[in-house]
Amino acid sequence: MPIRWNVPQHASTLERLDSALGDGPRRGAVVLGPDGVGKSTLARLAAENFSRGNPSTFIRWVTGTPTERVVPFGAFSHIVDFSNFGDDIGKPAALLRAARASLSGDRQGDLLLIVDDAHDLDILSATLVYQLALAGTARMIVTARADTAPEAIAALWTDGLLERIDVDAPGQPTSTAEVDTFIAELPAAARAVLDYLAVEEPLSAADLTALAGDGAVGEAQQWGAAETRVRDERAEDPVVYTAHPLFSERARAALGADGARQRRTEVVELQSRHPSEHLSDRLRLASLALDSDAPQPVAAVVDAAQQALRLGDLTLAERFARSALARGEDGQALAARLPLANSLAFQGRGREAEELLAAVDSAALSEEDLMAWTLLRAANQFFMLSEPERATAFLLTIRNRVPDVGPRVTLDALSATFAMNAGNIGGAVEIAHRVLDSPAADDQAVAWAASAATLCSARQGRFADVEPLAQRALGAEHPGLLRFTVGLGETTTLLMAGRVETATELAQQFTDFAELQQPGRAIGEVLLAHMMIAAGRFGEAAALLGPAAAALERTGYSWGPLSLMLLATALAQQGDIAAAAKALSRAESRHGTKSALFSPELGVARAWRLAAGRDSHGAIAAVRDAARMAERRGQSAVALRVWHEAVRLGDIRAVDPLARLCDEVDCVAGQLALAHAKALATNDGDALRAVAAELTAVGLHAAAATAAAQAQQCA
């Protein structure tokens, strides 16, 4: 017989939900509770109530399922049209903007978005939901289990974007034993519907009818095992869901591995006859096929790996690429090795990536394949394996083998990135401009060269060059992490211009939920923490940098050592000597040629650690060494900042170097640093108080607090 759910009545909860959809400070609510308490029913009733009072509203309903969670935008596949995204598909922030536009379409009126079972959303779908709530562009009802919700969904209530409404469980929740008994008693046709939904949910009513037979869907509905929904007003093409999440879970358990594999095979064979145009659907079919006896062509699996990689799903990309490599012929091996090595490298598994790439016979490769193999292997050697000398030599060797100008320019662009990270910013800028001036430079070359030139120019103090270079870099289709290099150049320029608040706002954009995938989110947090330290927000900076440093440690990027340098600096300025010493030790052990660009920051961290231990002479000596190093390496803007740190640490001999640098680099931060140095050197309390006020006005609160404290010490 149909199962009886112990669903309590929630009249008062429905009233709260109706109220949350009104014109209050929030634009909806998150309804939280365990399975079977009526969350979906509440969402449906509230939507009906709101629609009656607001007839121009159009409603979109999205439901998360465990099987759709394995692919990017899985639950939104019927709404988000990837075909219009073009190059934006490889840029997470732009991708999410395009997804928001796709969600609204050309419809007039207000959007009410209902997201059911949001704990089963993939990370990009969850991110899209968060961004919609953040933008306030739609009213929303979200249902979820609080204990298993993705970070972006949990942030809906922790960040105060939507009202949190908790629904209590009934006194006697339906047990798994009752569900198992119900499933066992289902008629064969209804049970078949449930079995297919256990391996792929939802399925179209047409597909389920083809799989389970005529009348099967109707019988499953009559028994309360499944329900049919119309998505996107396509009444002619309804889809079928299980009536409760426990049904698919327990049906899958009852099927066993062999039974589930057989059902997957049948679904894959059927859907392969009429493939979907939606990328999410194609990725879901490819994923389903991996665990079936109906494998897709190797070329299709390689393409799926590449698409998953572009969407930032490294785990899915690795699964696809491994399958393609295991099944492919020799001629297909490189095509599978490249996305596999890429996904491994981005997960911090550089040794595995190198083994894959080293096994390739480069002499047998075409020029196009040689380039793809070389760029990936060189980058992996430089960053992930921490072997910059080997990577640079390897790049030069291949460059000498390549006859055409275009590929040589691309190799030069990567060498500019290597030179930048190794601290040779003069050489990096020279190479980068040569690349950017070449008509043979493709998008990838432009992105590498322009991003390197952006950051190098900012650290040199050539601020007028920064924004044009940044725009050129951001205008190219490129691997996503390069935009953080551009971001650091832009925030550094704003900081030196005395626009700390604007710099912080820009850095914050990198940590909004446009970047939930690691290591992107961690790098964004490094950018933000860098600005927080300048603003004197040491505790907040340390709170960001601790987890960020842990996430970045395994990647091999130079951001990892930088995060530890900044963490040590923030902790030391809070007076946490032990924690600062530990962070500094980790920074020193991970620092090397690949992060030599940030050697001045390491010197600053050492200085503040010594100062925290009351070794003022050692601190001043350390910060002077760091400032002089920055000058020697052409990092004039960085040298200005470091000499200002020396002034903060009590160095009365910083006036001359600051005056010299201010003649070279004209900026607000430099002039304030010089004024601070002169006031300290002359023991002028009034001048120190005046410069403290000026530093406060531009947002350099750390230096302002120091100047004010130094003024108090003047006789």
C-alpha positions in Angstrom: 0.0 0.0 0.0 1.1 3.6 -0.5 3.4 4.7 2.4 2.1 7.1 5.0 4.5 9.9 5.9 4.5 11.3 9.4 4.4 14.9 8.2 3.3 17.4 10.8 1.2 20.5 10.1 3.2 23.7 9.9 0.7 26.6 9.8 2.8 29.0 11.8 5.9 28.0 9.7 4.0 28.8 6.5 3.0 32.2 7.9 6.7 32.9 8.5 7.6 31.8 5.1 4.9 33.9 3.5 6.2 36.9 5.5 9.8 36.3 4.4 8.8 36.5 0.8 7.3 40.0 1.4 9.1 43.3 1.1 11.3 42.9 4.2 15.1 43.3 4.4 15.6 39.7 3.1 14.2 38.3 -0.2 13.1 34.9 1.0 14.0 32.1 3.4 15.9 28.8 3.9 13.7 26.1 5.3 15.8 23.6 7.2 15.0 20.2 8.6 15.4 16.5 8.2 13.9 14.5 5.3 10.2 13.9 5.5 9.1 16.9 7.6 7.3 18.7 4.8 9.9 21.2 3.6 8.9 20.7 -0.1 5.2 21.0 0.7 5.8 24.3 2.6 7.8 25.6 -0.3 5.0 24.7 -2.8 2.3 26.2 -0.6 4.2 29.5 0.0 4.9 29.8 -3.8 1.2 29.3 -4.5 0.3 32.0 -1.9 2.8 34.4 -3.3 1.8 33.8 -6.9 -1.9 34.6 -6.1 -0.9 38.0 -4.7 1.7 38.7 -7.4 0.4 37.3 -10.7 3.2 38.8 -12.7 5.7 36.6 -10.8 7.3 33.7 -12.8 8.4 30.7 -10.8 11.4 28.5 -11.4 11.8 25.2 -9.5 15.2 23.5 -9.1 15.7 20.2 -7.2 19.0 18.8 -6.1 19.6 15.1 -6.4 22.6 12.9 -5.6 23.0 11.9 -9.2 22.9 15.5 -10.6 25.4 16.6 -7.9 28.2 14.9 -9.7 28.3 17.4 -12.6 28.6 21.2 -12.7 25.2 23.0 -12.8 23.5 19.6 -12.8 20.3 20.7 -11.1 20.2 23.8 -13.3 20.7 22.0 -16.6 17.2 22.7 -17.8 17.6 26.4 -17.1 21.2 27.4 -17.7 22.1 27.4 -21.4 25.8 26.8 -21.9 25.6 27.2 -25.6 25.5 31.0 -25.3 28.5 31.2 -22.9 31.3 31.1 -25.5 34.7 31.7 -23.9 33.1 32.6 -20.5 32.8 28.9 -19.8 36.4 28.9 -18.7 36.1 31.9 -16.4 34.1 31.1 -13.2 33.0 34.6 -12.3 31.9 35.3 -15.9 30.3 31.9 -16.1 28.1 32.6 -13.1 27.1 36.0 -14.5 26.0 34.4 -17.7 24.2 31.7 -15.7 22.2 34.4 -13.8 21.2 36.0 -17.1 20.2 32.6 -18.5 18.0 32.0 -15.4 16.0 35.2 -16.0 15.9 35.0 -19.8 13.6 37.4 -21.5 10.8 37.1 -19.0 9.1 40.2 -17.5 8.1 40.3 -13.9 9.7 39.1 -10.7 11.4 35.8 -10.4 10.7 33.4 -7.5 13.3 30.7 -7.4 12.5 27.6 -5.4 15.5 25.4 -4.7 14.5 22.1 -3.2 17.0 19.7 -1.5 19.8 22.3 -1.8 22.1 20.0 0.2 22.3 17.9 -3.0 23.5 20.7 -5.3 26.9 20.7 -7.0 29.3 23.5 -6.0 28.6 25.7 -9.1 24.8 25.3 -8.6 25.2 26.2 -4.9 27.4 29.1 -5.8 24.8 30.4 -8.3 22.1 30.2 -5.6 24.3 32.2 -3.2 25.0 34.9 -5.8 21.4 35.3 -6.7 20.6 35.8 -3.0 23.5 38.2 -2.6 22.4 40.3 -5.6 18.8 40.3 -4.4 17.6 39.9 -8.0 15.1 37.1 -7.1 12.9 36.1 -4.3 13.9 32.6 -3.1 12.8 29.6 -1.1 15.5 27.2 -0.4 15.0 23.8 1.4 17.9 21.8 2.8 19.3 19.6 5.5 21.5 21.9 7.5 24.0 19.2 8.4 25.1 18.3 4.8 24.6 21.6 3.0 27.4 22.9 0.8 29.3 26.0 2.1 27.5 28.4 -0.2 24.1 27.1 0.9 25.0 27.4 4.6 26.2 30.9 3.9 22.7 31.9 2.9 21.7 32.0 6.5 25.1 32.6 8.2 25.6 35.7 6.1 22.0 36.8 6.8 20.9 36.8 3.1 17.8 34.7 3.7 15.7 34.2 6.8 16.4 30.8 8.5 13.3 28.8 9.3 13.8 25.5 11.1 11.2 22.8 10.8 11.1 20.2 13.6 11.1 16.5 12.9 7.8 14.7 13.8 7.8 12.6 16.9 8.1 9.3 15.1 10.0 9.8 11.8 9.5 7.2 9.1 12.2 4.6 9.5 14.4 3.0 6.8 12.8 -0.3 7.6 9.4 1.0 6.7 10.8 2.4 3.5 12.4 -0.9 2.6 9.1 -2.7 3.3 7.3 -0.3 1.1 9.8 -0.7 -1.8 9.6 -4.5 -1.5 5.8 -4.4 -1.8 5.7 -2.2 -4.9 4.3 -3.7 -8.1 7.0 -4.7 -10.6 6.4 -1.7 -13.0 6.4 0.9 -10.1 9.5 -0.8 -8.6 11.3 -0.6 -12.0 10.6 3.2 -12.1 12.1 3.6 -8.7 15.2 1.5 -9.6 15.9 3.6 -12.7 15.5 6.8 -10.7 17.9 5.3 -8.1 20.7 5.5 -10.6 19.6 8.7 -12.5 17.3 11.3 -11.1 15.3 12.9 -12.6 14.4 11.1 -15.8 12.0 12.2 -18.4 8.6 10.5 -18.4 9.2 9.4 -22.0 12.5 7.7 -21.1 11.0 6.0 -18.0 8.1 4.8 -20.1 10.6 3.4 -22.7 12.6 1.7 -19.9 9.9 0.5 -17.5 6.9 0.1 -19.9 3.6 1.8 -20.6 1.7 2.8 -17.5 4.7 2.3 -15.2 5.1 6.0 -14.3 1.4 6.3 -13.5 1.5 3.3 -11.3 4.5 4.6 -9.4 2.7 7.9 -8.9 -0.5 6.1 -7.6 1.7 4.2 -5.1 3.3 7.4 -4.0 6.8 6.3 -5.1 7.3 8.9 -7.7 6.0 12.3 -8.8 5.9 14.0 -12.2 6.8 17.6 -12.6 6.8 20.1 -15.5 10.0 21.9 -15.8 10.3 25.3 -17.6 6.7 25.2 -18.7 7.5 22.3 -21.0 4.2 20.4 -20.4 4.9 18.1 -23.3 8.1 16.8 -21.7 7.6 16.2 -17.9 10.3 14.7 -15.7 9.9 12.2 -12.9 11.5 12.4 -9.4 11.2 10.0 -6.5 8.6 11.1 -4.0 11.1 11.1 -1.2 15.0 11.1 -1.1 15.0 7.9 1.0 13.3 6.0 -1.9 16.3 6.4 -4.2 18.8 5.7 -1.4 17.1 2.5 -0.3 16.3 1.3 -3.8 19.9 1.7 -4.7 21.0 -0.3 -1.7 18.5 -3.0 -2.6 19.7 -3.2 -6.2 23.3 -3.9 -5.2 26.3 -3.2 -7.4 25.4 -5.5 -10.3 21.8 -4.4 -10.4 22.7 -0.7 -10.3 25.2 -1.3 -13.1 22.6 -3.0 -15.3 20.1 -0.1 -14.8 22.8 2.4 -15.6 23.7 0.5 -18.8 20.0 0.6 -19.9 19.7 4.3 -19.2 23.0 5.1 -21.0 22.0 3.0 -24.1 18.6 4.8 -24.3 19.9 8.4 -23.8 22.8 7.9 -26.2 20.2 7.5 -29.0 18.9 11.1 -28.4 21.8 13.1 -26.8 20.9 16.3 -25.0 22.2 19.7 -26.2 22.8 20.8 -22.6 26.5 20.4 -21.5 25.4 19.4 -18.0 23.3 16.6 -19.4 26.1 15.4 -21.6 28.5 15.4 -18.7 26.0 13.5 -16.5 25.5 10.9 -19.3 29.3 10.5 -19.6 29.6 10.1 -15.8 26.8 7.5 -15.8 28.5 5.6 -18.6 31.7 5.2 -16.6 30.0 2.8 -14.3 28.0 1.0 -16.9 28.6 -1.6 -19.7 27.9 0.9 -22.4 31.0 3.0 -22.5 31.1 6.1 -24.6 33.6 6.6 -27.4 37.0 7.6 -26.0 37.0 10.9 -27.9 33.7 11.8 -26.3 35.1 11.0 -22.8 38.2 13.1 -23.5 36.0 16.0 -24.5 34.0 15.5 -21.3 37.2 15.7 -19.3 38.2 18.9 -21.0 34.8 20.5 -20.4 34.8 19.4 -16.7 38.3 20.9 -16.4 37.1 24.2 -17.9 34.3 24.3 -15.4 36.7 23.7 -12.5 35.5 20.3 -11.6 38.9 18.6 -11.1 37.6 15.4 -9.6 35.2 14.8 -12.5 37.9 15.7 -15.0 40.2 13.2 -13.5 37.6 10.4 -13.6 36.9 11.0 -17.3 40.5 11.3 -18.3 41.6 8.2 -16.4 38.9 6.2 -18.1 39.8 7.6 -21.6 43.5 6.8 -21.0 42.8 3.2 -19.9 40.6 2.5 -22.9 42.2 4.6 -25.6 44.5 3.6 -28.4 48.1 4.9 -28.6 47.0 7.7 -30.9 44.5 8.9 -28.2 46.9 8.7 -25.3 48.2 12.3 -25.3 44.6 13.7 -25.6 43.7 11.8 -22.4 47.0 12.4 -20.6 46.8 16.2 -20.8 43.5 16.8 -19.0 44.5 14.1 -16.5 47.8 15.7 -15.8 46.2 19.1 -15.6 43.6 17.9 -13.0 46.3 16.2 -11.0 48.5 19.2 -11.0 45.7 21.5 -9.9 45.0 19.1 -7.0 48.6 19.4 -5.9 49.6 16.0 -7.2 52.5 17.2 -9.3 54.6 14.1 -9.1 51.8 12.0 -10.6 51.3 14.6 -13.3 55.1 14.5 -14.1 55.1 10.7 -14.4 52.2 10.9 -16.9 53.9 13.6 -19.0 57.4 12.1 -18.8 56.1 8.9 -20.5 55.3 10.8 -23.7 57.7 10.5 -26.7 57.9 14.1 -27.6 59.8 13.4 -30.8 56.6 11.8 -32.2 54.4 14.8 -31.5 53.0 17.3 -33.9 53.9 20.9 -33.2 50.4 21.6 -31.7 50.6 18.6 -29.4 54.3 19.4 -28.5 53.2 22.8 -27.4 50.3 21.6 -25.2 52.6 19.0 -23.6 55.5 21.4 -23.1 53.5 24.2 -21.5 51.8 21.9 -19.0 54.9 20.0 -18.1 57.0 23.1 -17.7 54.4 24.8 -15.5 54.1 21.6 -13.4 57.9 21.4 -13.0 58.2 25.1 -12.0 55.3 25.4 -9.6 54.2 21.9 -8.4 57.6 20.2 -8.3 59.5 23.4 -7.2 62.1 22.8 -9.8 62.3 26.2 -11.5 65.8 25.8 -13.0 64.8 22.5 -14.6 61.5 24.0 -15.9 63.3 27.0 -17.4 65.9 24.9 -19.1 63.2 22.5 -20.4 61.3 25.4 -21.9 64.4 26.8 -23.7 65.2 23.3 -25.1 61.7 23.0 -26.6 61.8 26.6 -27.9 64.9 25.7 -29.9 63.0 22.8 -31.5 60.0 24.9 -32.6 60.4 26.7 -35.9 57.2 28.7 -36.0 56.9 32.2 -34.5 53.5 31.8 -32.8 54.5 28.8 -30.6 57.8 30.4 -29.8 56.0 33.6 -28.6 53.7 31.5 -26.4 56.8 29.7 -24.8 58.3 33.2 -24.3 55.1 34.3 -22.5 55.4 31.4 -20.0 59.0 32.2 -19.5 58.0 35.8 -18.5 55.8 34.3 -15.8 58.7 32.1 -14.6 61.0 35.2 -14.6 58.5 37.2 -12.6 58.1 34.5 -9.9 61.9 34.1 -9.8 62.2 37.8 -8.9 63.7 38.9 -12.2 61.0 41.5 -12.8 63.0 43.6 -15.3 63.6 40.5 -17.5 59.9 39.5 -17.1 58.7 42.9 -18.2 61.0 43.0 -21.2 59.9 39.5 -22.4 56.3 40.3 -21.7 56.3 43.5 -23.8 58.0 41.7 -26.6 55.2 39.1 -26.5 52.5 41.7 -26.4 54.0 43.6 -29.3 54.0 40.4 -31.4 51.1 39.9 -33.9 51.7 36.2 -33.5 50.7 36.2 -29.8 47.6 34.2 -29.2 45.2 34.6 -26.2 47.1 32.3 -24.0 50.4 34.2 -24.7 48.7 37.5 -24.1 47.2 36.4 -20.8 50.5 35.1 -19.4 52.5 38.1 -20.6 50.0 40.8 -19.6 49.4 39.3 -16.2 53.1 39.1 -15.4 53.7 42.6 -16.7 50.7 43.9 -14.6 52.2 42.7 -11.3 55.8 43.5 -12.2 54.8 47.1 -13.2 53.0 47.6 -9.9 55.9 46.4 -7.9 58.3 48.5 -9.9 56.2 51.6 -9.3 55.2 52.0 -12.9 51.6 52.5 -11.9 50.3 54.1 -15.1 51.1 50.9 -17.0 49.1 48.7 -14.6 45.5 49.2 -15.7 46.0 48.9 -19.5 48.0 45.7 -18.9 45.4 44.4 -16.5 42.6 45.0 -19.0 44.6 43.3 -21.8 45.2 40.2 -19.5 41.6 40.0 -18.4 40.3 40.3 -22.0 42.0 37.1 -23.0 40.6 33.6 -22.5 43.1 32.1 -20.1 43.6 29.7 -17.2 41.6 31.2 -14.4 44.3 31.6 -11.7 46.1 34.3 -13.8 43.5 36.8 -12.8 44.8 36.7 -9.2 48.2 37.8 -10.5 46.4 40.7 -12.2 44.4 41.4 -9.0 47.5 41.6 -6.9 48.9 44.2 -9.3 45.7 46.2 -9.2 45.4 46.1 -5.4 49.0 47.0 -5.0 48.6 50.0 -7.2 45.5 51.2 -5.4 47.2 50.7 -2.0 50.2 52.9 -3.1 47.7 55.5 -4.3 46.3 55.7 -0.8 43.0 54.1 -1.9 43.0 51.3 0.6 39.2 51.0 0.9 38.9 50.7 -2.9 41.7 48.1 -2.9 40.0 46.1 -0.2 36.7 46.2 -2.1 38.5 44.9 -5.2 40.2 42.2 -3.2 36.8 41.2 -1.7 35.5 40.5 -5.1 38.0 37.6 -5.4 36.7 36.0 -2.2 33.0 36.3 -2.9 31.4 33.0 -3.7 32.3 33.5 -7.4 35.4 31.5 -6.2 34.5 28.5 -4.1 36.8 26.1 -5.8 40.3 25.7 -4.4 42.9 27.0 -4.8 41.1 30.0 -6.2 39.2 30.9 -3.1 42.4 30.6 -0.9 44.3 32.9 -3.3 41.5 35.4 -3.2 41.7 35.4 0.6 45.5 36.1 0.4 44.7 39.2 -1.7 42.1 40.4 0.9 44.3 39.6 3.9 47.1 41.6 2.3 44.9 44.7 2.3 43.6 43.9 5.8 47.2 44.0 7.2 47.7 47.4 5.7 44.4 48.5 7.3 45.5 47.2 10.7 42.9 44.4 10.7 45.5 41.8 11.9 43.1 39.4 13.5 40.8 39.2 10.5 43.8 38.7 8.2 45.2 35.9 10.3 41.8 34.2 10.4 41.7 34.2 6.6 45.4 33.3 6.1 45.4 30.2 8.3 43.0 28.1 6.2 44.2 29.7 3.0 47.9 28.8 3.7 46.8 25.2 4.5 44.9 25.0 1.2 47.8 26.4 -0.8 50.6 24.4 0.8 50.0 21.4 -1.4 49.6 23.3 -4.7 53.2 24.5 -5.2 52.2 28.0 -6.2 54.2 31.0 -5.0 51.0 32.1 -3.3 51.6 29.4 -0.7 54.8 30.9 0.7 53.3 34.4 0.4 50.3 33.4 2.5 52.6 32.1 5.2 54.8 35.3 5.1 51.7 37.4 5.5 50.3 35.1 8.2 53.5 35.4 10.2 53.4 39.2 9.8 49.8 39.5 11.0 50.4 37.2 14.0 53.5 39.0 15.0 51.7 42.4 15.0 49.1 40.8 17.2 51.9 39.8 19.6 51.4 36.0 19.1 55.1 35.2 19.1 54.8 31.4 19.1 52.3 31.2 16.2 54.2 33.9 14.3 57.4 31.9 14.7 55.7 28.7 13.5 54.3 30.4 10.4 57.6 32.1 9.6 59.4 28.7 9.8 56.9 27.2 7.4 57.3 30.2 5.1 61.1 29.9 5.1 61.1 26.2 4.4 58.8 26.6 1.4 60.3 29.7 0.0 62.7 29.3 -3.0 63.4 30.5 -6.5 59.8 30.0 -7.6 58.6 32.6 -4.9 61.7 34.9 -5.0 59.4 37.7 -6.2 58.1 37.8 -2.6 61.5 37.7 -0.8 61.0 41.3 0.5 57.7 40.1 2.2 59.7 37.3 3.9 62.1 39.9 5.3 59.2 41.9 6.6 57.8 38.8 8.3 61.2 38.1 10.0 61.4 41.7 11.2 58.0 41.7 12.8 58.7 38.4 14.4 61.9 39.8 16.0 60.0 42.9 17.0 57.3 40.8 18.7 60.2 39.2 20.7 61.4 42.7 21.7 64.5 42.5 19.5 64.3 45.9 18.0 67.8 46.0 16.7 67.4 42.7 15.0 64.0 43.8 13.6 65.4 47.0 12.1 68.4 45.1 10.6 66.0 42.5 9.0 63.7 45.1 7.5 66.5 47.1 6.1 67.9 44.0 4.4 64.4 43.4 2.9 64.1 47.0 1.7 67.6 47.0 0.1 66.8 43.6 -1.5 63.6 45.1 -3.1 65.6 48.0 -4.4 68.3 45.8 -5.9 65.7 43.8 -7.7 64.0 46.8 -9.2 60.9 46.5 -6.9 60.9 50.2 -6.1 57.2 50.4 -5.0 57.7 47.4 -2.7 60.9 49.0 -1.3 58.9 52.1 -0.4 56.4 50.0 1.6 59.2 48.0 3.3 61.1 51.2 4.3 57.9 52.4 5.8 57.8 49.2 7.8 61.3 50.1 9.0 59.9 53.5 10.2 57.1 51.7 12.0 59.8 49.5 13.7 61.6 52.6 14.9 64.3 53.1 12.2 65.4 56.8 12.2 67.7 56.4 9.2 65.0 55.6 6.6 64.6 59.2 5.5 67.3 59.2 2.8 66.3 55.9 1.1 62.6 57.0 1.2 63.5 60.4 -0.3 65.5 58.8 -3.1 62.6 56.3 -3.9 60.0 59.1 -3.8 61.9 60.9 -6.5 61.6 57.7 -8.6 58.1 56.7 -7.6 55.4 59.4 -7.1 52.6 58.1 -5.0 50.5 58.9 -1.9 51.8 56.0 0.2 55.4 57.0 -0.6 54.9 60.6 0.4 53.2 59.6 3.6 56.0 57.2 4.4 58.6 59.9 3.9 56.7 62.4 6.1 56.4 59.7 8.8 60.2 59.0 8.5 61.1 62.7 8.8 58.8 63.2 11.8 60.3 60.2 13.6 63.9 61.2 12.8 63.3 64.7 14.3 61.4 63.3 17.3 58.5 65.7 16.3 55.4 64.7 18.2 53.1 67.2 16.4 54.4 66.0 13.0 53.8 62.4 14.0 50.3 63.1 15.1 49.7 65.0 11.8 51.0 62.1 9.7 48.9 59.7 11.8 45.8 61.6 10.8 46.8 61.6 7.2 47.5 57.8 7.2 44.1 57.3 8.9 42.4 59.3 6.2 43.7 57.1 3.4 43.0 53.8 5.3 46.6 52.9 6.3 45.5 52.3 9.9 48.4 50.0 10.9 50.9 52.7 10.1 48.6 55.4 11.6 48.4 53.5 14.9 52.2 53.2 15.0 52.7 57.0 14.2 50.2 57.9 17.0 52.0 55.6 19.4 55.4 57.1 18.5 54.0 60.6 19.0 53.0 59.6 22.6 56.7 58.6 23.2 58.1 62.0 22.2 59.4 64.2 25.0 
